[in-house]
């Protein structure tokens, strides 16, 4: 493997990056790697707390893919052990730990979707339960002696909770140590993480030093802002774009982002070149509408292919611009003279994930029958005289209700 010049590698590595600590050491590692013709070990640890991946997850996975494309070794750690502890990083309360079975199920889906981004043939997949699970209580005590309580309280979310007299459990102090032990075990050269993982990454660097291992470089990526334009992308905030969602959903959701997110999305979640990124900056100001359509097409094509992206664009123009019912809308038939609550119809048709979501959408004016918004969750439809009604749920889901 012949590695590209260090300057070229650095330009790609720094794309979209928030912080590299310390950058001068990364340059030295890249120089040594190129001189010896040996790849660096790039580590990314993920706790499969949820089964589905969204574009927010793709930001850090894409950075790992960039290192792969530069010829380095990508190590994806599935946190089979750490996910059962629970890490509060970036949150104001402890993330609930998962059972071993939940971790296993989530991990299977996570890995399957991550393969859409990573080069599977160049990815080393490991589970940190393999080395953390066998540690004795004495091993844990020895490990914990390497970091002081004062050092732990420096972590931003811990210090805020401490000042607010909010409880911090001792097991939460052990999480950064467990993650850091991953770096010691794997002898990683670089560890990737979001900006909310900075403390944990630095702990890994510290533990490597005390173990006589050349310390890793900490590379932090920004947390992707969701479609609402304010909060980080999360299923909890319902502002996410799932990478496994249907093409029409990805296309439509991307078009819903505020204009100020067009450039960051191009930079963080697409493959367009650094030269093209410069062009995007001026295009966003002059023509945000068409630039956003290009973004939606680009992202949709990445996960579903060109033909599906074309179909998604056509679907959007038909259903949103022209406000027509799509040709592939499901037809739901009801016996003439029968009465059905609209909430139940939507639920049986799986147009929402739950009755709670349906009620919320109704309250916000997101459910309509023949273009009439229905806000009453108890609204009932009586089917008679060969009725055919057009149901719209949200911006992109449709059904035809027909009496027979």
C-alpha positions in Angstrom: 0.0 0.0 0.0 1.4 3.4 -1.0 0.1 6.1 1.2 -0.8 9.6 -0.2 1.5 12.5 0.8 0.9 13.6 4.4 -0.4 17.0 3.3 -3.0 15.3 1.1 -4.1 12.9 3.9 -4.3 15.8 6.4 -6.6 17.8 4.1 -9.0 14.9 3.9 -8.8 14.0 7.6 -9.4 17.6 8.7 -12.5 17.9 6.5 -15.4 18.8 8.9 -13.3 18.0 11.9 -14.0 20.0 15.1 -10.7 19.3 16.9 -7.6 17.2 16.6 -5.5 16.7 19.8 -2.6 17.1 19.3 -2.5 17.8 15.6 1.3 18.0 15.5 1.5 14.4 16.8 -0.9 13.2 14.1 1.3 14.7 11.5 4.3 12.8 13.0 2.3 9.6 13.0 1.3 10.0 9.4 4.9 10.7 8.4 6.1 7.6 10.2 3.3 5.5 8.7 4.2 6.6 5.2 8.0 6.1 5.8 7.5 2.6 7.2 4.6 1.9 4.8 2.5 0.7 7.8 -1.1 1.7 8.4 -2.2 3.5 11.5 -4.8 1.9 13.8 -7.9 4.0 13.7 -10.4 3.2 16.5 -14.1 4.0 16.7 -16.1 2.6 19.6 -19.9 2.5 19.3 -22.4 1.4 22.0 -25.4 0.0 20.1 -28.0 1.6 22.3 -30.5 1.8 19.4 -30.8 -0.5 16.4 -31.2 2.2 13.7 -28.6 4.5 12.3 -29.3 8.1 11.1 -27.2 10.7 9.3 -25.8 11.9 12.7 -24.2 8.5 13.2 -22.9 8.6 9.6 -20.7 11.7 10.3 -18.2 9.7 12.4 -18.6 6.5 10.4 -17.7 8.5 7.2 -14.6 9.8 8.9 -13.6 6.3 9.7 -14.2 5.4 6.0 -12.0 8.3 4.9 -9.1 6.8 7.0 -9.8 3.4 5.3 -9.6 5.0 1.8 -6.3 6.5 2.8 -5.0 3.0 3.5 -5.3 2.9 7.3 -6.7 0.1 9.5 -10.3 0.8 10.7 -11.2 -0.9 14.0 -14.9 -0.7 14.8 -15.6 -1.6 18.4 -19.0 -2.8 19.3 -19.5 -1.8 23.0 -20.9 -5.2 24.1 -19.5 -4.4 27.6 -19.8 -0.6 27.8 -23.4 -0.5 26.6 -24.3 -2.5 29.6 -22.8 0.3 31.9 -24.5 3.3 30.4 -22.6 6.6 29.5 -24.1 10.0 30.2 -21.9 11.8 27.7 -23.6 15.0 26.4 -26.7 14.3 28.5 -27.8 15.6 31.8 -28.6 12.2 33.2 -27.3 8.7 33.0 -28.2 6.8 29.8 -29.9 3.6 30.9 -27.8 0.4 30.6 -28.9 -2.3 28.3 -29.2 -6.1 28.8 -26.8 -8.4 26.9 -29.7 -9.5 24.7 -30.6 -5.9 23.8 -27.0 -5.1 22.9 -26.7 -8.2 20.7 -29.9 -7.5 18.8 -29.1 -3.8 18.3 -25.5 -4.6 17.3 -26.6 -6.9 14.5 -28.7 -4.2 12.9 -26.1 -1.5 13.6 -23.4 -3.5 11.8 -25.6 -4.3 8.9 -26.3 -0.6 8.4 -22.8 0.5 9.1 -21.7 -1.6 6.1 -23.5 0.9 3.9 -20.7 3.3 4.8 -17.6 1.3 5.7 -15.5 -0.9 3.5 -16.3 -4.2 5.1 -13.2 -5.9 3.6 -11.0 -3.4 5.4 -12.9 -3.2 8.7 -11.7 -5.0 11.8 -14.8 -5.7 13.9 -14.3 -6.4 17.7 -16.4 -6.5 20.8 -15.0 -4.9 24.0 -16.7 -7.5 26.1 -14.0 -9.9 24.9 -11.3 -8.1 27.1 -13.3 -6.0 29.6 -15.7 -8.9 30.5 -12.8 -11.0 31.9 -11.4 -8.3 34.2 -11.4 -9.1 37.9 -12.5 -6.7 40.7 -8.8 -6.2 41.5 -8.1 -5.3 37.9 -10.8 -2.6 38.0 -9.5 -1.2 41.3 -6.0 -1.0 39.8 -7.3 0.7 36.7 -9.4 3.2 38.7 -6.3 4.2 40.7 -4.8 5.8 37.5 -7.4 8.7 37.4 -8.3 11.0 40.3 -11.8 12.1 41.2 -10.8 15.7 40.6 -9.9 14.7 37.0 -13.2 13.0 36.5 -15.1 16.1 37.8 -13.4 18.1 35.0 -15.7 16.4 32.6 -18.3 18.9 31.5 -21.5 16.9 32.1 -20.2 15.6 35.5 -19.2 19.1 36.7 -22.7 20.6 35.7 -24.5 17.8 37.6 -22.2 18.2 40.6 -22.9 21.9 40.8 -26.6 21.3 40.5 -26.5 18.7 43.3 -27.6 16.0 40.8 -26.6 12.5 41.6 -23.6 10.9 39.9 -23.2 7.2 40.4 -19.7 5.7 40.8 -20.2 3.4 37.9 -20.4 6.4 35.6 -16.8 7.2 36.6 -15.8 3.8 35.4 -17.2 4.3 31.9 -14.4 6.5 30.6 -11.9 4.1 32.1 -13.5 1.2 30.3 -13.5 3.1 27.0 -9.9 4.1 27.7 -8.9 0.5 28.3 -10.1 -0.3 24.8 -7.4 2.0 23.5 -4.8 0.3 25.7 -5.8 -3.2 24.6 -5.9 -2.3 20.9 -2.9 0.1 21.0 -4.9 2.5 18.8 -3.0 5.4 17.0 -6.1 7.5 16.6 -9.5 7.4 18.3 -12.6 9.0 16.7 -15.5 10.5 18.6 -18.1 13.3 18.7 -17.3 16.5 20.5 -19.3 15.0 23.5 -16.7 12.3 23.8 -13.6 14.5 24.2 -13.0 13.7 27.8 -13.3 9.9 27.3 -10.9 10.0 24.3 -8.4 11.9 26.4 -8.7 9.4 29.2 -7.7 6.7 26.7 -4.7 8.7 25.7 -3.7 9.1 29.4 -4.1 5.3 30.1 -1.9 4.5 27.1 0.8 6.8 28.5 0.8 5.2 31.9 1.0 1.8 30.2 4.0 2.7 28.1 2.1 2.9 24.8 2.6 5.7 22.4 -0.6 7.8 23.1 -3.4 8.0 20.6 -4.5 11.1 18.8 -8.1 12.3 19.7 -10.1 13.4 16.7 -13.5 14.9 17.4 -16.3 15.4 14.9 -19.3 17.9 15.4 -22.7 16.6 16.4 -24.9 16.9 13.4 -27.9 19.3 13.9 -31.2 17.7 13.1 -33.9 18.7 10.6 -35.4 21.1 13.1 -32.3 23.3 12.8 -31.6 23.5 16.6 -31.1 20.2 18.4 -28.6 17.5 17.6 -30.0 14.8 15.3 -31.8 12.2 17.4 -34.7 9.8 17.2 -35.7 11.1 20.6 -36.2 14.6 19.1 -37.9 13.3 16.0 -35.5 15.4 13.9 -33.6 12.5 12.2 -33.0 11.1 8.8 -32.5 7.4 9.0 -30.0 5.9 6.5 -32.2 2.8 6.2 -35.4 4.8 5.6 -37.2 4.6 2.2 -35.7 6.8 -0.5 -38.8 9.2 -0.6 -38.4 9.7 3.2 -34.7 10.6 3.0 -35.3 12.9 0.0 -38.3 14.7 1.7 -36.7 15.0 5.1 -33.6 16.4 3.7 -35.6 19.1 1.9 -37.1 20.1 5.3 -33.8 21.3 6.8 -33.1 25.0 7.2 -31.0 26.6 4.5 -28.1 27.3 6.9 -27.6 23.5 7.3 -27.1 22.8 3.5 -23.4 23.4 3.5 -22.7 21.5 6.8 -24.7 18.5 5.5 -22.7 18.5 2.2 -19.5 18.7 4.2 -20.3 16.1 6.8 -22.6 13.5 5.2 -21.7 13.4 1.5 -18.7 12.3 -0.6 -18.4 15.5 -2.8 -14.9 16.7 -3.2 -13.2 19.5 -1.3 -13.1 21.5 -4.6 -16.9 21.0 -5.0 -17.5 22.1 -1.4 -16.0 25.5 -2.2 -18.6 25.9 -5.1 -21.4 24.9 -2.7 -20.6 27.8 -0.4 -21.5 30.4 -3.1 -24.4 28.3 -4.6 -26.1 28.1 -1.2 -26.3 31.9 -1.0 -27.5 32.4 -4.6 -29.8 29.4 -5.1 -30.6 27.6 -1.8 -33.7 25.9 -3.2 -32.0 24.0 -6.0 -28.8 23.4 -4.0 -31.0 21.7 -1.3 -32.6 19.5 -4.0 -29.1 18.5 -5.1 -28.2 17.7 -1.5 -31.4 15.6 -1.1 -30.6 13.7 -4.4 -27.0 13.2 -3.4 -27.8 11.7 0.0 -30.7 9.6 -1.3 -28.4 8.2 -4.1 -25.7 7.3 -1.5 -28.0 4.9 0.3 -30.5 3.8 -2.4 -28.8 4.3 -5.8 -29.4 6.8 -8.7 -32.7 5.3 -10.0 -34.3 5.4 -6.5 -33.1 9.0 -6.0 -34.7 9.9 -9.4 -38.0 8.2 -8.3 -37.9 10.0 -4.9 -37.5 13.4 -6.6 -40.4 12.6 -8.9 -42.5 11.4 -5.9 -41.8 14.7 -4.1 -42.7 16.8 -7.1 -46.0 14.9 -7.5 -47.1 14.8 -3.9 -45.7 18.1 -2.5 -45.3 20.5 -5.4 -48.4 19.4 -7.4 -50.1 18.0 -4.3 -51.2 14.8 -6.1 -51.7 11.4 -4.5 -48.8 9.1 -5.6 -49.6 6.2 -7.9 -48.3 3.7 -5.4 -50.4 4.9 -2.5 -52.0 1.9 -0.7 -55.8 1.4 -1.2 -57.6 0.5 2.0 -61.1 -0.9 1.6 -64.0 -0.6 4.1 -67.4 -2.2 4.2 -70.1 0.3 3.0 -72.0 1.6 6.0 -69.3 0.8 8.5 -67.8 3.4 11.0 -64.1 3.6 11.7 -62.1 5.9 13.9 -59.4 7.7 11.8 -56.8 7.0 14.5 -57.4 3.2 14.1 -57.3 3.4 10.3 -53.9 5.1 10.4 -52.6 2.6 13.0 -53.7 -0.4 11.0 -52.1 1.0 7.9 -48.8 1.5 9.7 -48.6 5.2 8.6 -47.2 6.1 12.0 -45.2 4.3 14.5 -47.8 4.6 17.3 -51.1 6.1 18.3 -49.2 8.7 20.3 -47.4 9.9 17.2 -50.7 10.0 15.3 -52.3 12.2 18.0 -49.4 14.5 18.0 -49.5 14.9 14.2 -53.2 15.5 14.4 -52.7 18.2 17.0 -50.1 19.8 14.8 -52.3 19.7 11.7 -50.4 17.0 10.0 -53.3 14.7 9.2 -55.9 15.5 6.5 -58.7 13.7 4.6 -59.5 15.2 1.2 -57.3 18.2 2.1 -59.3 18.9 5.3 -57.1 18.8 8.4 -58.4 16.5 11.1 -57.3 17.4 14.7 -59.8 15.4 16.7 -58.3 12.0 17.7 -61.8 10.6 18.0 -62.8 11.6 14.5 -64.9 8.9 12.9 -65.5 8.2 9.2 -68.7 6.5 7.9 -68.1 4.8 4.6 -71.1 5.0 2.2 -72.2 5.5 -1.4 -68.9 4.3 -2.9 -66.8 6.9 -1.1 -63.1 7.3 -2.0 -61.1 9.5 0.3 -57.6 10.7 0.1 -55.7 10.4 3.4 -52.5 12.3 4.0 -50.3 11.7 7.1 -47.4 14.0 7.5 -45.7 15.4 4.4 -45.0 12.1 2.6 -47.4 9.3 3.6 -50.7 8.7 1.7 -53.5 6.2 1.4 -56.8 5.9 -0.5 -59.8 5.0 1.6 -62.5 3.3 -0.4 -65.9 1.9 0.6 -66.9 -1.4 -1.0 
